[in-house]
Every structure is written in C-alpha cells, then in structure tokens.
Amino acid sequence: MNDTLTGIRQTNPDVVLTDIQLGSSNGIELIRELRRLYPGLTIIAMTMFDPVRHERQARATGADGFVVKQEGAESLFAAIRSTSIRNQSSAGLT
C-alpha cells in the first residue's frame, strides 16, 4: 500500500480506481487511508467477488463510486462521469 500512496502523492490524480481484492493489501484499507489523506479525491472501488457486501464496505469507508467488473467498461465510464460531476458540484466547480 505504501507504493500506491507514494504514487498518488507524486501524481496527484483526479480519480483513483482501486480493486477491493489487492494482491498484498486490502482495498478497503486503501480507501480508508486515501479518504483520510485526500478528502477531496474521487475514489472508485471495483470487484468481481461478492459485490453487495463489498460495495457496502467500500462506500462506508469513503468510496465515491463502485463498479462490478463483470458489468464492463461502460459501467466504469459511467461511474467516473457520475462521481466526477458529483464531486465538482460539491466543490462548487460546475
């Protein structure tokens, strides 16, 4: 997770897309840490396992959006668009 946090600090992205099931760490913990460090960052979580439970966890932890991998690219694009518009509106940028 430290490499991910370093990369985010160095690149300052508008949106972070993270899987819930990460190889050496936990996506829920990453979301929690990102929300703590970058409260205005748009975070979208995704998974292909137990989406109902994982969406609930991800949103409770601070994810702005959620995508089930099996739903395909259009679902991902829609999540990025909707969370970006929502976050711009709440920041007064629209």
C-alpha atoms as one frame of an Amber mdcrd trajectory, in Angstrom:
protein
   0.000   0.000   0.000   2.919   2.364   0.626   3.920   2.261  -3.055   0.368
   3.159  -4.035   0.239   6.079  -1.609   3.627   7.312  -2.847   2.451   7.132
  -6.456  -0.713   9.062  -5.635   1.242  11.715  -3.757   3.618  12.104  -6.728
   0.986  12.165  -9.497  -1.918  13.959  -7.770  -4.685  12.210  -9.776  -8.277
  13.429 -10.071  -9.672   9.888  -9.741  -8.332   6.719  -8.137  -9.721   3.364
  -9.211  -8.932   0.535  -6.821  -9.806  -3.106  -6.622 -11.160  -4.389  -3.319
  -9.048  -7.551  -3.570  -5.447  -6.331  -3.851  -2.556  -8.758  -4.004  -0.595
  -7.759  -0.926  -3.021  -5.395   0.774  -6.684  -4.628   1.253  -8.600  -2.203
  -0.967 -10.902  -1.205   1.895  -7.904  -0.148   3.975  -6.506   1.752   0.990
  -9.802   3.619   0.560  -9.842   4.486   4.266  -6.279   5.839   4.101  -6.893
   7.752   0.859 -10.001   9.376   2.329  -8.018  10.395   5.410  -5.106  11.832
   3.415  -7.028  13.253   0.440 -10.601  14.092   1.483 -11.469  15.643  -1.900
 -10.092  12.813  -4.043 -12.585  10.853  -6.134 -12.281   7.150  -5.281 -13.980
   4.376  -7.223 -13.784   0.806  -5.954 -14.331  -2.302  -8.026 -14.588  -6.041
  -7.546 -15.846  -9.198  -9.122 -16.472 -11.033  -5.838 -19.464 -10.547  -3.518
 -20.371  -7.114  -4.918 -23.216  -6.354  -2.498 -21.051  -6.759   0.598 -18.018
  -5.067  -0.949 -19.977  -2.089  -2.232 -21.425  -1.523   1.229 -17.939  -1.710
   2.787 -16.341   0.495   0.138 -18.976   3.229   0.396 -18.944   3.119   4.214
 -15.188   3.572   4.101 -15.322   6.541   1.735 -15.532   5.362  -1.888 -17.475
   7.734  -4.119 -18.398   5.078  -6.649 -18.433   1.341  -7.141 -18.183  -0.903
 -10.197 -18.704  -4.633 -10.621 -16.029  -5.790 -13.066 -18.364  -8.097 -14.960
 -20.517  -5.101 -15.941 -17.861  -3.942 -18.396 -16.187  -0.740 -19.476 -19.334
   1.346 -19.926 -20.205   0.819 -16.261 -16.738   2.043 -15.302 -17.019   5.098
 -17.567 -20.439   5.901 -16.092 -19.054   5.670 -12.543 -16.184   8.004 -13.414
 -18.534  10.517 -15.030 -21.099  10.486 -12.233 -18.602  10.714  -9.370 -16.621
  13.448 -11.115 -19.748  15.523 -11.744 -20.945  14.991  -8.163 -17.559  15.949
  -6.693 -17.274  19.047  -8.911 -20.754  20.132  -7.848 -19.964  19.719  -4.156
 -16.749  21.709  -4.647 -18.659  24.484  -6.444 -16.882  23.918  -9.764 -19.908
  23.438 -12.026
